[in-house]
Structures are given as structure tokens and as C-alpha cells.
């Protein structure tokens, strides 16, 4: 793959957090993906950078989440998923539900009565950027919402402070593995797949992407941040090698199991054919049951059961 910026890893926790710590970039990202009229955002959580010891590398390279609040109070959880996880979509839904519950608990602290909590709640949406594919189609960007099963009408409700009804839930997914420059639709969305995948842009980048590129190019990074990046890169490469080794071992085990299964199948086939031949001889009166059972190394009772099962 041709890298847009040499050795840049926009999906790495350190780079992703620096990108989303910029309110202007985060606002444009949410505006493009969810088609929301975002004026500005406030980053609530998830962009803090710590010099962790990498005792469990998976903690730092497989999952990053950022919580942003829009000017109208809408909250957006941005999740970056590098390694494939079977229950990732359910976990993302759990994050969304947990955030709604957390917001309700905050209102309870303000002595809002339980039956009025629904009036105070504001929208919570999610955006996931995934390295691997989670959906079977070739569509690079999906945005899901609640819809009526037969009419396809979106489920929207009024939230406090909004003049128009809003989606009760939105879950967006950007799948980097599906990137295909020949099948681009809605470029304002796909350009973020190009950005996070470190792909060359297919259209001239706007100022906001140039700003994001400057961050991942590490031009303005401190010495400490560069050292942290180098350390994370080494661990990431080690972890990638570890995953490749595990995948090879799994493949070898599957091939070995397949060969063993074929051999066992051959043996079972021969045994079944021998039994059917002896049963045929017994039915034709050319062989006694006792002799047939002896040939098969089973009892006469077992032979009777086998003959009954194959009638």
C-alpha cells in the first residue's frame, strides 16, 4: 500500500487521541459522518495521553474511545477498533446505553424526579472506525438508525432544546478494510477512511484534513510524544507479529485437522462398506449371522441392531 504519510499510524491510540483532541477536526468528522449541523464540540473524555507500560499491548492498540459533546448537547462516542472482536457491535451498543444511563444518573444527582428524567435526556450517538470489516456488503460507510419494520419510517423524538425531532439512536461504522477508490460514494464520509487508513486522497484535501495530516505527520510533536510514539510502534509491530504467528498456527492446525478428518472418513467408509457387504451375504443366505458377526468383530445382537437400522 502507498502511504499518504510515511510511517503514520492514524489508528494508533496516540495519534487518534491527538487528532480527536482538536475540536475543529472532531466537529468536521461528526458533521460529515452523521450529517449533523455541528457548530462546535467539547471533548469530554478519551483524549488524555498517558505513557503506559505495555504489559497488555491489546489494551492500547485494539480499542480507543472518545466522548464528544456538540453545541446542542448531543453526545457522540467515537470508537476506534483495530483488532476484530466478535461482539464489537453489541459492545458499542452497550457503550451507548451506559452513557444514556450515566446522563440519567447525573440528572438524579440534580434532584430531577424519576418520572421527569426522560424530559432531560439528550441524544447519544456512536461512530466506529474499524480496521476490519463487520458487514458482508462492500459499502464502506454505514449509518444505522431505528426504523419502522414495514414502512421504513425513522423513529425520531423531540429532545429538550431542539426545534425538530431527532433520531433516537444513530450508529455509524467506517470499515477501513473495504476501501476501494473505484467505488467511492459520499466522498465527505469516505475521505475519513482515506485519512485513518493513511491512503492517498482521491480529491484535493480541504484545510481541515491538512490540519489533521499535520498532526499525524508528527511535525509539531514534543520529544516526549515522539518517544512514546516510537515505543508504541515497536509494541504494535511485536503484537502484529504475534497475531500473524497465531493465525499461521490456526491455519496449520485446520489443515492438519482436515487431513486427519479425511483419513478417518476413509476408514469409516471402508468399515461401513464391509458391514453392508456382510449384511447382503446374510440376507442372501450365503453367510450365517454368527459368522458375519465374527467377521465384523461384534456380537450377534449388535449385528441385529445394525441390520434393523439399515432396513
C-alpha positions as CSV (number, residue, x, y, z in Angstrom):
1,X,0.0,0.0,0.0
2,X,1.2,3.5,-0.8
3,X,1.2,5.5,2.4
4,X,0.0,9.1,2.3
5,X,2.3,10.0,5.1
6,X,5.4,7.8,5.7
7,X,5.2,5.7,8.9
8,X,2.0,7.4,10.1
9,X,-0.5,5.3,12.0
10,X,-3.7,7.3,12.4
11,X,-5.5,4.3,14.0
12,X,-2.9,4.1,16.8
13,X,-4.2,5.3,20.2
14,X,-1.6,8.1,20.5
15,X,-2.3,9.6,17.0
16,X,-6.0,9.1,17.2
17,X,-6.3,10.8,20.5
18,X,-4.2,13.8,19.3
19,X,-6.4,14.1,16.2
20,X,-9.7,14.0,18.2
21,X,-8.3,16.3,20.9
22,X,-8.7,19.0,18.2
23,X,-12.3,20.3,18.5
24,X,-12.4,21.6,14.9
25,X,-11.3,18.3,13.4
26,X,-13.7,16.3,15.6
27,X,-16.6,18.7,14.7
28,X,-16.0,18.3,11.0
29,X,-15.7,14.5,11.4
30,X,-19.0,14.2,13.2
31,X,-20.6,16.7,10.7
32,X,-19.5,14.6,7.8
33,X,-20.4,11.2,9.1
34,X,-23.7,11.8,10.9
35,X,-24.9,14.7,8.7
36,X,-25.5,16.9,11.8
37,X,-25.3,20.7,11.9
38,X,-22.4,20.9,14.2
39,X,-21.1,24.3,15.1
40,X,-18.5,23.3,17.8
41,X,-17.7,20.4,20.1
42,X,-16.3,19.9,23.6
43,X,-14.2,16.8,24.2
44,X,-15.4,15.3,27.4
45,X,-13.3,12.2,27.7
46,X,-10.9,9.8,26.0
47,X,-8.1,12.1,24.5
48,X,-5.8,12.0,27.5
49,X,-2.4,10.7,26.6
50,X,-0.5,8.6,29.2
51,X,2.9,7.0,29.0
52,X,1.6,3.5,29.9
53,X,3.7,0.5,30.4
54,X,2.7,-2.0,27.8
55,X,2.1,-5.1,29.9
56,X,-1.0,-5.9,27.9
57,X,-0.5,-4.5,24.4
58,X,-4.1,-5.3,23.4
59,X,-5.4,-2.7,25.8
60,X,-3.7,0.0,23.9
61,X,-3.8,-1.0,20.2
62,X,-7.2,-2.6,19.8
63,X,-9.7,-0.1,21.2
64,X,-9.8,3.7,21.7
65,X,-12.9,5.6,22.6
66,X,-13.6,9.4,22.7
67,X,-16.6,11.2,24.1
68,X,-17.6,14.5,22.5
69,X,-20.4,16.9,23.2
70,X,-21.9,19.0,20.5
71,X,-23.1,22.6,20.9
72,X,-26.7,21.4,21.2
73,X,-25.9,18.9,23.9
74,X,-25.8,15.8,21.7
75,X,-23.1,13.4,22.8
76,X,-21.1,11.3,20.3
77,X,-19.0,8.3,21.3
78,X,-16.2,7.8,18.8
79,X,-14.7,4.3,18.9
80,X,-11.7,3.0,17.1
81,X,-11.3,-0.7,16.7
82,X,-8.1,-2.2,15.3
83,X,-8.4,-5.9,16.0
84,X,-11.6,-7.8,15.1
85,X,-13.8,-8.6,18.0
86,X,-16.8,-10.9,17.6
87,X,-19.1,-8.9,19.9
88,X,-17.9,-5.5,19.0
89,X,-21.2,-4.1,17.7
90,X,-23.0,-5.3,20.8
91,X,-20.3,-3.7,23.0
92,X,-20.7,-0.4,21.1
93,X,-24.4,-0.6,21.8
94,X,-23.6,-1.2,25.4
95,X,-21.4,1.9,25.5
96,X,-24.3,3.9,24.1
97,X,-26.7,2.6,26.7
98,X,-24.3,3.1,29.5
99,X,-23.8,6.7,28.5
100,X,-27.5,7.3,28.5
101,X,-27.8,5.7,31.9
102,X,-24.8,7.8,33.2
103,X,-26.5,11.0,31.9
104,X,-29.7,10.0,33.7
105,X,-27.8,9.4,36.9
106,X,-26.3,12.9,36.7
107,X,-29.8,14.4,36.4
108,X,-30.8,12.3,39.5
109,X,-28.0,14.0,41.4
110,X,-29.5,17.3,40.5
111,X,-32.7,16.0,42.2
112,X,-34.7,15.6,38.9
113,X,-37.7,13.5,39.7
114,X,-37.6,10.0,38.1
115,X,-40.8,10.5,36.1
116,X,-39.2,13.6,34.5
117,X,-35.8,12.1,33.6
118,X,-36.9,11.4,30.0
119,X,-37.6,15.1,29.5
120,X,-34.0,16.0,30.4
121,X,-32.2,13.3,28.3
122,X,-30.3,14.4,25.1
123,X,-29.3,12.3,22.1
124,X,-26.3,9.9,22.4
125,X,-24.9,8.6,19.1
126,X,-21.9,6.4,18.2
127,X,-19.3,6.4,15.4
128,X,-17.0,3.3,15.0
129,X,-13.9,3.3,12.9
130,X,-12.8,-0.3,12.3
131,X,-9.8,-1.8,10.7
132,X,-11.6,-5.0,9.8
133,X,-15.0,-5.5,8.1
134,X,-18.1,-6.3,10.2
135,X,-20.7,-6.3,7.4
136,X,-20.9,-8.6,4.5
137,X,-21.5,-6.0,1.8
138,X,-18.9,-3.8,0.1
139,X,-20.3,-0.5,1.4
140,X,-17.5,1.4,3.2
141,X,-19.7,3.5,5.5
142,X,-22.9,2.5,7.2
143,X,-25.2,4.8,9.4
144,X,-27.9,2.9,11.2
145,X,-31.0,4.2,13.0
146,X,-34.2,2.8,14.4
147,X,-36.9,2.4,11.6
148,X,-40.4,1.0,11.4
149,X,-40.2,-2.5,10.1
150,X,-42.7,-2.2,7.3
151,X,-42.8,1.5,6.3
152,X,-39.1,2.2,6.9
153,X,-40.0,5.4,8.7
154,X,-37.3,6.6,11.1
155,X,-38.0,6.7,14.8
156,X,-37.5,10.3,15.8
157,X,-38.4,12.1,19.0
158,X,-38.3,15.6,20.5
159,X,-35.5,16.4,22.8
160,X,-35.2,19.3,25.2
161,X,-33.8,22.4,23.4
162,X,-34.4,21.0,19.9
163,X,-36.9,22.6,17.5
164,X,-37.2,19.5,15.3
165,X,-37.4,15.8,16.1
166,X,-34.1,13.9,16.3
167,X,-33.1,10.3,15.8
168,X,-33.4,8.3,18.9
169,X,-30.3,6.4,18.1
170,X,-27.6,6.6,15.4
171,X,-24.7,4.1,15.0
172,X,-22.2,4.7,12.2
173,X,-19.4,2.4,11.0
174,X,-16.4,3.2,8.8
175,X,-14.7,-0.1,7.7
176,X,-11.2,0.6,6.5
177,X,-10.6,-2.8,5.1
178,X,-13.4,-2.2,2.5
179,X,-11.7,0.8,1.0
180,X,-12.0,0.9,-2.8
181,X,-11.1,4.1,-4.6
182,X,-13.1,2.9,-7.6
183,X,-16.4,2.6,-5.6
184,X,-16.5,5.9,-3.7
185,X,-19.8,7.5,-2.8
186,X,-20.4,10.3,-0.4
187,X,-16.8,11.4,-0.5
188,X,-17.1,13.6,2.6
189,X,-17.5,10.4,4.5
190,X,-15.1,8.2,2.6
191,X,-12.3,10.8,2.9
192,X,-12.1,9.9,6.6
193,X,-11.5,6.3,5.6
194,X,-8.7,7.6,3.5
195,X,-7.4,9.6,6.4
196,X,-7.4,6.9,9.0
197,X,-6.2,4.3,6.5
198,X,-3.3,6.5,5.5
199,X,-4.4,6.2,1.9
200,X,-3.6,8.9,-0.7
201,X,-6.6,11.3,-1.1
202,X,-8.6,10.9,-4.3
203,X,-9.6,14.6,-4.1
204,X,-7.7,17.6,-3.0
205,X,-7.9,17.7,0.8
206,X,-9.6,20.6,2.5
207,X,-7.9,22.7,5.1
208,X,-9.3,20.6,7.9
209,X,-7.7,17.4,6.5
210,X,-4.4,19.2,6.0
211,X,-4.6,20.2,9.7
212,X,-5.2,16.5,10.7
213,X,-2.4,15.4,8.4
214,X,0.0,17.8,10.1
215,X,-0.9,16.1,13.4
216,X,-0.2,12.6,12.2
217,X,3.0,13.7,10.4
218,X,4.4,14.4,13.9
219,X,5.9,17.7,12.8
220,X,4.9,19.6,15.9
221,X,5.2,16.8,18.4
222,X,7.3,17.1,21.6
223,X,10.3,14.9,22.2
224,X,8.4,13.0,24.8
225,X,5.5,12.4,22.4
226,X,7.9,11.2,19.7
227,X,9.5,8.7,22.2
228,X,6.0,7.5,23.2
229,X,5.1,7.0,19.6
230,X,8.3,5.1,18.8
231,X,7.7,2.9,21.9
232,X,4.1,2.2,20.8
233,X,5.2,1.5,17.3
234,X,7.6,-1.2,18.5
235,X,5.0,-2.8,20.6
236,X,2.4,-2.6,17.8
237,X,4.8,-4.3,15.4
238,X,5.5,-7.0,18.0
239,X,1.8,-7.5,18.6
240,X,1.2,-7.7,14.8
241,X,3.9,-10.4,14.5
242,X,2.3,-12.2,17.4
243,X,-1.1,-12.2,15.7
244,X,0.4,-13.3,12.4
245,X,2.0,-16.3,14.2
246,X,-1.2,-17.2,15.9
247,X,-3.1,-17.0,12.6
248,X,-0.5,-19.3,10.9
249,X,-0.7,-21.8,13.8
250,X,-4.5,-21.8,13.5
251,X,-4.3,-22.4,9.7
252,X,-1.8,-25.2,10.1
253,X,-4.0,-26.8,12.8
254,X,-7.0,-26.5,10.5
255,X,-5.1,-28.2,7.6
256,X,-3.8,-30.9,9.9
257,X,-7.3,-31.5,11.2
258,X,-8.7,-31.6,7.7
259,X,-6.2,-34.2,6.6
260,X,-6.9,-36.3,9.7
261,X,-10.6,-36.0,9.1
262,X,-10.3,-37.2,5.6
263,X,-8.2,-40.2,6.7
264,X,-10.8,-41.0,9.4
265,X,-13.6,-40.6,6.8
266,X,-11.8,-43.1,4.6
267,X,-11.5,-45.6,7.4
268,X,-15.2,-45.2,8.4
269,X,-16.2,-45.6,4.7
270,X,-14.3,-48.8,4.4
271,X,-15.8,-50.2,7.6
272,X,-19.3,-49.2,6.5
273,X,-18.8,-50.9,3.1
274,X,-17.6,-54.1,4.8
275,X,-20.7,-54.2,7.1
276,X,-23.1,-53.7,4.2
277,X,-21.4,-56.4,2.1
278,X,-21.7,-58.9,5.0
279,X,-25.3,-58.0,5.7
280,X,-26.0,-58.6,2.0
281,X,-24.5,-62.0,2.2
282,X,-26.5,-62.9,5.3
283,X,-29.8,-61.8,3.6
284,X,-28.9,-63.9,0.6
285,X,-28.4,-66.9,2.8
286,X,-24.7,-67.2,1.9
287,X,-23.4,-66.4,5.4
288,X,-24.7,-67.0,8.9
289,X,-25.2,-64.2,11.4
290,X,-22.8,-65.9,13.7
291,X,-20.1,-65.9,11.0
292,X,-20.9,-62.4,9.9
293,X,-20.7,-61.1,13.5
294,X,-17.3,-62.8,13.8
295,X,-16.0,-61.2,10.6
296,X,-17.0,-57.8,12.0
297,X,-15.7,-58.5,15.5
298,X,-19.1,-57.6,17.0
299,X,-21.8,-59.7,18.8
300,X,-24.8,-61.1,17.0
301,X,-27.1,-58.7,19.0
302,X,-25.1,-55.7,17.7
303,X,-25.3,-57.1,14.2
304,X,-29.1,-57.5,14.5
305,X,-29.3,-53.8,15.7
306,X,-27.2,-52.7,12.8
307,X,-29.3,-54.7,10.3
308,X,-32.5,-53.2,11.7
309,X,-31.2,-49.7,11.4
310,X,-30.3,-50.2,7.8
311,X,-33.5,-51.8,6.6
